[in-house]
Amino acid sequence: MKERYKDRKEAGLKLVQYLDHYVGAPGLLVLALPRGGIVVANEIARALKAELDVFVVRKLGAPDEPELAMGAVAEGGIIELNRSVVDFLSISKEQIEKSAEQELTLLRHRQQLYRQKRPQLQISGKTILLVDDGLATGATMKVALKAVKKHDPERVAVAVPVGAPSTVRELRAEANDMICPMQPDHFMAVGAWYEEFGQVSDEEVSEVLQSYNKKEQQ
């Protein structure tokens, strides 16, 4: 594999090559972590002829350092904390609760925006592929995995184009399957492994979902 992906679309197409064992899997549902994950997931769902939906997760940024994840919240109100960050920065329970409340409000807004009036697709009893554009600390994926499991799926796999080796190992212990073809020793950030890594807008997420589901209904 070349050193970097051109963009998220190419990453999705490359990732499909490692998902042959899911072709024809009954009740296959691809769940994207928006926003960047939807572009990767769209290519996977099309190739595998699977259902496609989002699973909304919001990062909990540390006080005064919003880019540093102290944890994440997911649909259903599930909260997962990065204890090493919380302990190192001595973040209080009150600070965590305030941040979680704010992010849950934004999460519910995005659920409505992405799905419009469509209900969340059923997860129970299905084979789930949780997809994102990459894994750094894995905070959002960890909380998504925990939350999805509460819906009683048949099995849950995590599929990402690139990830930090230590994070991949952690998730491999939690998921039924872990697919990550690129695991650089010197990881840095997810965007470092893409030539083009522009921000995906909320409108793009909604458009991808609407377009895919219209195609499926035809």
Steps between C-alpha positions, in 0.01 A plus 500: 500500500626850421604731779183711514141490376396757240176578682224336706329355193816318393550385860152345497564322172832365630341388826235300313779271379544380860129436554438208263380285789202734545369463145153351525492518880135494611370817660816698427481862619782748446498771767712808431642727766428845358624703362809367323398138538196536273711535185696183580186313607309599186754319279494193727120479514472529122759230439350260755137588410431571867273739685659833594437730793692724737572447867546841653785544746635825642847550643526649847778755475711566807449839672728762339622233254194418287700300243615258770237230557420433864229264379193480277121468506286291265137453399307370798693724741795260542811672639853359480786682671870498418611450861865575429411848369242565773743402776802676350312831464306453827170561320210520745172308488318833457710592197434161342124525562483852355689397186291182460175695525611745232617226265186290547290801395711537185486123445118497499497794259730316260290184520204699370708681240661187357196273490238767434177317590634148451525284812830346604547165325458196721825365647368205701590160352706648216865481398640848555799660330601813693696723264707816540774667296766413758587437864724716716408465868189307396285681759202542267524147358524349848182670617325414173594134541377498859172668403434277197547188712212614720269457198573124497650453150602157372863618478689829472809566291707817481638596158731798443760580231771611744560494873751531780626146578432527875141614439442221249619246758262641761201483267590153374442378855152658508362432150416169333723603210748784443604602149770765460742449208730793581652529849802735484751478784535878502130579479472875577143585385239340274522785246873439454418180311279670241607728216159670516329520839256789480221528754173324411196720565179399676317563172726253318425232760127552456530500120698174494242327719204630303660407166593151618162422648315624191715268289425208734126559472500497119 
